[in-house]
Amino acid sequence: MKFTRKSLGIPYAVYLVLFVVLPLVVLFYYAFTDGTGRLTAAHFIGFFTDPNALGTLFYSFAVAMVTTAVCLLLAYPVAYILAMSPLKYKSSVVMVFVMPMWINFSLRITALKEVLTLLEGNLARFPFLNAVVGMTYDFLPFMILPIFTTISKLDGALREAAMDLGADEKQTFFRVTLPLSMPGIMSGVSMVFLPAMTNYVVLDMLYNSTYIMGSLIGSYFAAYDWHSGSMIALILLGIICVFTLLTDDEEAGAQRGGALL
């Protein structure tokens, strides 16, 4: 039996329909209908007129932005030093940063909670700090890996050419290495920022009393208010799509800039 490209794509198409298209259809149905099945935009308007929902959105943005910034500040020097080092087994060193991801999520956060309890005492006193620390601990490898991969693949001849033309180490880094590593940075930002807006499990396990978007959506579904929960999920999905498009444009621009160099 000869398999064609179309026949090989059938299982993937079935998977998309069952686990992507149909759930989105259900989500749209509940988001734009009321309890009687009538079309309504009340849930959409209600979100943007509810101060608690908007406050949760802005708080989620703040947590995600600070977490992403901290991860980037920690990850870039690590990735840069490893990528530029003469070590023979650099990938093995990078694996050390990834190994905690192999441990059960609950165990890792529980261990972190014990450490924070020793340092801070009552965790409830520092909800924002605990959220950022927990998210950074969880997502840091996702920032290190793409940056390390991008820097490792850079052509060393470009740095040598910059130095031959009179640039010092600092100028070479800011004019050559950093611009060419932007695709890895943007990939890491996407992989950290988007989950940080919704990963409420970290906050719950660290005794955090504040909500992020994932917590808000979960609370509506737990209260069997599927209509409001579905609408908030769609709004968050739209925000994620816009953010992804923006980061893709930035990454494409960085690649074009690298090509010009």
N, C-alpha and C positions, 0 to 999 in steps of 0.2 A: 504493500500500500504506500503510495507516494503522498507525502505531506506537502502542501503548499503553504505559502505565507499566511493566506487567509485562514486555512484550517488550523494552523498553529496558534493563531490569535483568538480563536473561539473561546478557549478556557479563560483567557484574560478578559475577554469581553463579558463573559458570563459573570466572572468575579466582580467586575466594575458595576454591572447592573444590579447584582444582588446586594453588594456591600457598600456601594457608593451612591448610585443613582436612586435606588429605592429608599434608603434612609434619608436622603436629602428631600425626596418627594414628601415623605412623612413629616419631616421637619417643617417644610414650607406649608403643608396642610394645617398643622397645628398652630403655626405662627400667625397665619392670616385668617383663621376662623375662630368663632367663639364656641361656647358649649353646645350650641344648637347646630353647628356646622355652617353657619352663615359667614360670608366674607366680611372681614373687618380689619381696620388698621389701628384699632385701639391699643393693641399690645405694643406696636411700634411707637405710637405717640406716647404711650404710658412710660416707656423706658426713658425717653428724652425729657419727660416732665417729672420724673421721680428723682428727687435729690439723692436718695439713698443709692439708687442704681448708678447714677452719674458719679457719685462719690466713690463707689466701688470701682468703676471704670478708671477714674483718675488715679486711685490708689494702686490699682493693678499696673497701670502705666508706670507709675513711680517705682514700684518694686522691680518691674521688668527692666526699666532703663538703668537703675542703679546696679542691679545684678549684672546686666550685660557690661556695663562700664567696668565694674570690679573684675569680672572674668577676663575682659580684654586686657586690663592693666596687669593682671597676674599671668595670663596665658602668653601674651606676645613675647615678653623677655625670655620665658622658659622655652618657647618654640624657637625663637631666634638663636639663643645660645646653643640649643641642641642641634639645630640645623646647620649652624656654622662651625660646630666643634669638630675636631679631627677624630672623634671617637669612631671606632670601627662598627660597633653594634648600637648605633643611635636608636634604631627602632626598638631595641630591647629596653632602653631607658624610657622611651615614650610609653612602652607597655606598662611601666610601673605606675604611670598616671592613670592608665585605663583599668588596671586591675581592680580598684575598688568598685567599678561598675559591675564586676562579676559577682559581687556579694549582694545578698538580698537587700532590696531597697529599705525595707522596714528595719533591718538590723543596722544598716549604715546610719539612718536618721536617728535611731534610738541611741546609738553610740555617740553621735554628735550632740544629742540632747543632754546626755550625761556630762559631756565636756562643757557645754554652755552653762549647765546648772552649776558646775564647780566654779566657773569664771564669773557668772552673773548673779547666781542665787536664784531669785524668782524670775523665771523666763517671761512671765506676763508683763513685766515692767518695761521690756524692750521689744515690742512686737515687730516694729519695722526692721530693727537690727537683726533679730532672729530670722525674719523672712529672707533678708538679703544673704545672711551667712548660710542658711540652709539651702537656698537656691544656688548660691555660688558653689558650695560643696558638691551639690548634685550635678551641676551642668558644666563645671570647669573643663572636664575632658573634651566636651563637645566644642569648646573654643580652641583648645590646644591642638587637636588633631588636624583640622583644616589649615590652620596657620602654619604648622610644622610641615605639612605636605606641600603647601605652596612655596614656602621659602626653600625647602629642600630641592625643588625642581627648578629654581632660578638658575640661569646661566651665569656661572662665575666670571665669564669673560666680560660681562657688562660692568661688574664692579671693578675689574681690573682696568677696563677702558676708562672708567670715570677717574680712577686714581692716576692713570697715565696722563689724563688731561688736566691734572692739578687739583682734583678734589681730595679733601681729607676724609677721614673715616666718618665724621659727622655728616658732611655734605653728601657722601656716597650713600649713607643710610637714608637720609631724608629725600634725596633726589632720585635714587635708583631702587634700593631695597624696599622701602616702605610703599611707594606707589605700586610696585610690581607684586607686593604681597596683599594688596587690597582685595582681590577675589577671595583669598582665604579668610580675611577679616570679615568680609560681608557674609560668607557662608557661616562662619562661627556666630556672628551676630544673629542671623536668622535662626540658627539651631538653639540659641540660648534665649533670645527675647520672646519668641512666640510661646514656648512651653512655660516660661516664667510667669506669663500672664494668667495661666489657668491651673498650674500645679498646686492645688490647695492642700494636697495630702501633706506636704512638707510643713505648712503652717499648722495644720491640725495636730501633727505629731509633736510639734514644738510648743504646744499649748498657746498658739497664737489666737487671740480673740477677734482679729480683724478678718474681713472678707476680701477675696479677690474674685475675679470673674468666674473662675471655676467653682468657687464656693457658692456664689449667687445662683448659678445655673443649677447646681446640685440641690440647693435648698428649694427651688421651685419644683423640680421634679419629685423631690422627697415629699412635698406637700400636694402632689398630684395636680399641680398647675402646669400641665404640659404646654399650654398655649404661651404663657409668659416665658417659660423656660426655653421653648423652641425659638421664640423671637430673639431672646438675648443671645442664644447660640448662633443664630444667623447673623446678628449684628457683629458678634465677635468674629465670625467667619469672614465677613466682609472686611473688617479691620485687618485681619491676618492676610487676606488676599492683596489688599492695597499695600501693606508693608512688604510682602513678598515681591510684588511688582517693582516697588521702589528700590529694594535691595538688589534685584536682578538688573535694573537699569544702572545702578552704581557699579555693580560687578562688571557689566558689559563695558561701561565707560572706562573702568580701570584696565580692563584687558586691551581696549583700543589704545589707551595711553601707553601701556607696556609695549604694544606693537610699534608705536611711533618711536619709543626709545630705542 
